[in-house]
């Protein structure tokens, strides 16, 4: 005996079909303030009328017989959401994964066509209803994800969400069942690729450099997180993790900064730590050293204090780092986010990388752009 799908499954199926309508490109046509026309998916010449006047109504048989939110009504709701957030790629994320685009003719009119066995396991195969092309959708190194999904996870993570909250967001908003450990693996893997890509481009940063350190907790003990930032562009040149704050450690982070840029500082601003004068004179010969600055001084380190605040937004969610290596990796990843992704109000919405002449991203979605370029480089 065939089991009939329950109400919850039917509602989920309607929502998936609504995603498919949007992904296919059959956008609802607005005829009046509260009247929309949606093309039929089974009869190309036919349309259904959706009205919203205190409640949702559709002329399709499904809605007339059940009174439920049919796929046409839900596609209008999704389209309205897209219209309000124009350019937001992730609104059709679920549809793109469930209904991939045919690589031959570009249509989303595809159907599942069995499985294909590979050395990495079984993968879903599709057949195009338009041109008959059989294909397996391109994936990112055999992972159950596409580029937009990974970009979304990266963005949510570096804006402060925990791994579990990201997984919960994917399930609630996009009906995607992704374990939080998969999200962590994506972040680790693709941040490494992005780091290799951006490291091939060195900015030329002369002028004023700000240097400061902050305490972070790892394995129950405190470490020092050093940061060197170019004042005009806000570009975070280098960072490092040390256990001490001697002249040796101070010079080490300065040496790292010199390798990251083709420029040299004319002026170096620091606090009053005793190791700074000797280290600056040794590593930045000829640079003017302004030390002992405070937050209320005319010359100060406030640009770096602002970065420390951004770092704390991520750090407090993690509640401490596992070890020194984890801390170093986190610092490097945050440097990428701060320089190449996060627009700064003080820079009129531009990133420090753009201000420093390193315009490595295209379009509004900077994560997506960096991901695609870093993967092209690694192929």
C-alpha positions in Angstrom: 0.0 0.0 0.0 1.4 3.4 -1.0 1.7 5.8 1.9 0.0 9.2 1.2 2.2 12.2 2.0 1.1 14.1 5.1 0.2 17.8 5.3 3.7 18.9 6.3 5.3 17.1 3.3 2.7 18.5 0.9 3.4 22.0 2.2 7.2 21.5 1.8 6.6 20.1 -1.7 4.6 23.2 -2.7 7.4 25.5 -1.4 10.0 23.6 -3.4 7.9 23.9 -6.5 7.6 27.6 -5.9 11.4 27.9 -5.7 11.5 26.0 -9.0 9.2 28.6 -10.7 11.5 31.5 -9.6 14.7 29.6 -10.5 13.3 28.8 -14.0 12.7 32.5 -14.6 8.9 32.5 -14.7 8.6 35.6 -12.7 5.1 36.7 -11.7 3.7 39.6 -13.6 2.1 42.4 -11.6 -1.2 43.5 -13.2 -2.5 45.6 -10.4 -1.7 46.6 -6.8 -2.8 43.2 -5.5 -3.2 41.1 -8.7 -0.5 38.9 -10.1 -0.3 36.5 -13.1 1.8 33.3 -12.8 2.5 31.1 -15.8 1.4 27.4 -15.5 4.3 25.0 -15.3 2.5 22.2 -17.1 0.7 24.1 -19.8 2.9 26.9 -21.2 0.1 28.9 -22.7 -1.9 29.0 -19.5 -1.7 31.3 -16.5 -3.1 31.6 -13.0 -4.3 34.7 -11.3 -3.1 35.3 -7.7 -4.8 38.1 -5.6 -3.9 39.5 -2.2 -6.8 41.4 -0.6 -6.8 40.6 3.1 -5.8 37.1 2.2 -4.2 35.1 -0.6 -6.3 33.6 -3.4 -5.3 31.7 -6.6 -7.3 30.5 -9.5 -5.4 27.2 -9.8 -7.2 23.9 -8.9 -4.9 23.1 -6.0 -5.8 26.3 -4.1 -9.5 26.0 -5.0 -9.7 22.5 -3.8 -7.5 22.7 -0.6 -7.5 26.3 0.3 -3.8 26.0 1.0 -0.9 28.2 -0.1 -0.3 26.8 -3.5 3.0 27.1 -5.4 1.8 30.1 -7.4 0.9 32.1 -4.2 4.3 31.2 -2.7 6.2 32.1 -5.8 4.5 35.6 -5.7 5.6 35.9 -2.1 9.2 35.0 -2.9 9.2 37.3 -5.9 8.0 40.2 -3.7 10.8 39.4 -1.2 13.3 39.4 -4.0 11.9 42.7 -5.4 12.4 44.3 -1.9 16.0 43.0 -1.7 17.0 43.3 -5.3 20.4 41.7 -6.0 20.3 39.3 -3.1 21.5 36.1 -4.7 20.7 33.7 -1.8 16.9 34.1 -2.2 17.0 31.4 -4.9 19.7 29.4 -3.3 17.5 26.4 -2.5 16.0 26.5 -6.0 19.5 26.5 -7.6 20.6 23.4 -5.6 17.3 21.5 -6.1 16.9 22.5 -9.8 20.4 23.1 -11.3 20.9 24.9 -14.6 21.5 22.8 -17.7 25.1 23.5 -18.8 24.1 23.0 -22.5 21.1 25.3 -23.0 20.9 27.2 -19.7 17.3 26.2 -18.7 16.2 25.1 -15.2 13.7 22.7 -16.7 15.6 19.6 -15.5 14.6 16.3 -13.9 16.5 13.8 -11.7 17.9 11.0 -13.8 19.4 8.4 -11.5 22.7 8.4 -9.7 26.3 8.4 -10.9 28.9 6.4 -9.0 32.2 8.1 -8.5 35.2 7.5 -6.3 33.8 10.1 -3.9 30.4 8.4 -3.7 27.1 8.6 -5.5 26.1 11.9 -7.1 22.7 13.0 -8.4 22.4 13.0 -12.2 19.9 15.2 -14.1 18.4 15.3 -17.6 17.4 18.5 -19.4 13.8 18.5 -20.5 14.6 21.0 -23.3 17.7 19.6 -25.0 18.1 16.1 -23.5 21.5 16.8 -22.0 22.4 14.5 -19.1 24.7 16.0 -16.6 26.0 16.0 -13.0 25.9 19.5 -11.5 29.3 21.1 -10.8 30.1 21.0 -7.1 32.9 22.4 -5.0 35.5 19.6 -4.7 32.8 17.0 -4.3 31.0 18.7 -1.4 27.3 19.0 -1.0 27.3 22.7 -1.7 27.6 25.3 -4.4 29.7 28.5 -4.4 26.8 30.7 -3.2 26.1 28.5 -0.2 29.7 28.5 0.9 29.9 32.3 0.4 26.8 32.7 2.6 28.3 30.6 5.3 31.5 32.6 5.3 29.6 35.8 5.5 27.4 34.7 8.4 30.4 33.3 10.3 32.6 36.4 10.1 29.6 38.6 11.0 29.5 36.8 14.3 27.2 33.7 14.0 28.3 30.4 15.6 28.6 27.3 13.4 25.4 25.8 14.9 23.5 29.0 14.3 24.6 29.1 10.7 23.3 25.5 10.3 20.1 26.4 11.9 19.7 29.5 9.6 20.2 27.3 6.5 17.5 24.9 7.7 15.0 27.5 8.7 15.3 29.9 5.8 16.5 27.7 2.9 15.3 24.2 4.0 18.9 22.9 3.7 20.0 20.1 6.1 23.7 20.9 6.7 25.6 19.8 9.7 27.6 22.5 11.6 30.8 20.4 11.1 30.4 20.7 7.4 30.2 24.4 7.7 33.4 24.4 9.7 35.1 22.3 7.0 34.0 24.7 4.3 35.3 27.7 6.2 38.7 26.1 6.9 39.1 24.8 3.3 38.1 27.8 1.4 39.6 30.5 3.6 42.9 28.7 3.0 42.4 29.0 -0.8 41.3 32.7 -0.5 44.4 33.4 1.7 46.7 31.9 -1.0 45.0 34.0 -3.7 45.2 37.4 -2.0 48.7 36.8 -0.7 50.0 37.0 -4.3 49.0 40.7 -4.4 51.1 43.1 -2.4 49.9 46.7 -1.7 52.3 49.7 -1.7 51.7 51.3 1.6 53.9 54.1 2.8 52.8 56.9 5.2 51.7 56.2 8.7 51.5 52.7 10.3 49.7 52.0 13.6 50.8 49.2 15.8 49.0 47.8 18.8 48.4 44.5 20.6 45.5 43.0 22.5 45.0 40.0 24.8 43.2 36.9 23.6 42.5 33.7 25.5 43.7 30.3 24.2 43.7 27.0 26.1 42.8 28.9 29.3 45.8 31.2 29.0 46.3 34.7 27.6 48.2 35.3 24.4 49.1 38.6 22.7 47.5 39.4 19.3 49.6 42.0 17.4 48.3 44.1 14.5 49.8 46.6 12.2 47.5 48.8 10.2 48.0 51.4 7.5 46.3 54.5 8.7 45.0 56.1 5.5 43.6 53.0 3.9 42.7 51.1 7.1 44.5 48.1 5.5 45.5 45.5 8.1 49.1 44.8 6.9 50.0 42.0 9.3 49.2 40.2 12.5 50.9 37.7 14.8 50.3 35.7 18.0 53.0 35.6 20.7 53.2 34.6 24.3 55.4 37.5 25.4 55.9 41.2 24.5 59.6 41.5 24.4 61.6 43.3 21.8 62.1 40.0 20.0 58.4 39.4 19.5 57.8 43.1 18.6 60.5 42.9 15.9 59.0 39.6 14.6 55.6 41.2 13.8 57.3 44.2 12.2 59.4 41.9 10.0 56.3 40.1 8.9 54.6 43.4 7.9 57.6 44.3 5.7 57.2 41.1 3.8 53.4 41.8 3.2 53.9 45.2 1.5 56.2 46.9 -1.0 56.0 50.1 1.0 57.7 51.4 4.2 56.3 53.6 6.9 57.3 57.2 7.3 55.7 57.4 10.7 54.9 54.6 13.3 52.4 55.2 16.0 52.4 52.9 19.1 51.4 53.0 22.8 54.1 53.4 25.5 55.3 49.8 25.7 59.1 49.8 26.4 59.9 47.4 23.5 58.6 49.7 20.8 61.4 52.4 20.5 64.2 49.9 19.9 62.2 47.7 17.6 61.0 50.6 15.4 64.5 52.0 15.1 65.9 48.6 14.1 63.2 47.5 11.6 62.0 50.8 10.2 65.2 52.8 9.9 64.4 56.5 9.3 60.8 56.3 10.3 59.5 58.8 12.9 58.2 57.0 16.0 55.4 58.5 18.0 54.9 56.4 21.2 52.9 56.6 24.3 49.7 57.7 22.6 46.2 57.4 24.3 42.7 57.3 23.0 42.1 60.9 23.9 45.3 62.3 22.4 45.2 64.2 19.1 47.5 61.5 17.6 46.1 58.2 18.7 45.7 54.5 17.8 41.9 54.6 17.6 41.8 53.1 14.0 43.3 49.9 15.5 41.0 50.0 18.5 38.1 49.9 16.0 39.6 46.8 14.4 40.0 45.2 17.8 36.2 45.8 18.3 35.5 44.0 15.1 37.7 41.1 16.1 36.0 40.8 19.5 32.6 40.4 17.8 33.9 37.1 16.3 36.1 36.1 19.3 33.3 36.4 22.0 31.2 33.9 20.0 34.0 31.3 20.0 34.5 31.8 23.8 38.3 31.2 23.5 40.5 29.6 20.9 41.7 26.0 21.1 45.5 26.6 20.7 48.1 29.0 19.4 47.8 27.6 15.8 44.0 28.1 15.9 44.5 31.7 17.1 47.0 32.4 14.3 44.6 31.0 11.7 41.7 33.0 13.1 43.8 36.2 13.0 44.8 35.6 9.4 41.2 34.9 8.4 40.0 38.0 10.1 42.6 40.0 8.2 41.1 38.8 5.0 37.6 39.7 6.1 38.6 43.1 7.4 40.6 44.0 4.3 38.7 42.5 1.4 35.0 42.0 2.5 33.8 44.4 5.1 33.0 47.9 3.7 34.0 50.7 6.1 31.8 53.8 6.7 35.0 55.9 7.2 36.0 54.8 3.6 32.6 55.6 2.1 31.7 51.9 2.0 34.9 50.8 0.3 37.1 48.1 1.7 40.7 48.8 2.8 41.9 46.6 -0.1 40.1 48.8 -2.6 41.6 51.9 -1.0 45.0 50.3 -1.2 44.6 49.7 -5.0 43.9 45.9 -4.6 40.5 45.6 -6.2 40.3 41.8 -6.3 36.5 41.5 -6.1 33.8 42.0 -8.7 30.2 43.0 -8.0 28.3 43.3 -4.8 29.0 39.9 -3.4 32.7 40.1 -2.4 32.8 36.6 -0.8 31.5 35.0 -4.0 34.0 36.8 -6.1 37.0 35.9 -4.0 35.8 32.3 -3.8 35.5 31.9 -7.6 38.9 33.6 -8.3 40.7 31.5 -5.6 39.3 28.3 -7.0 40.3 29.3 -10.5 43.8 29.8 -9.3 43.9 26.4 -7.6 42.7 24.4 -10.6 
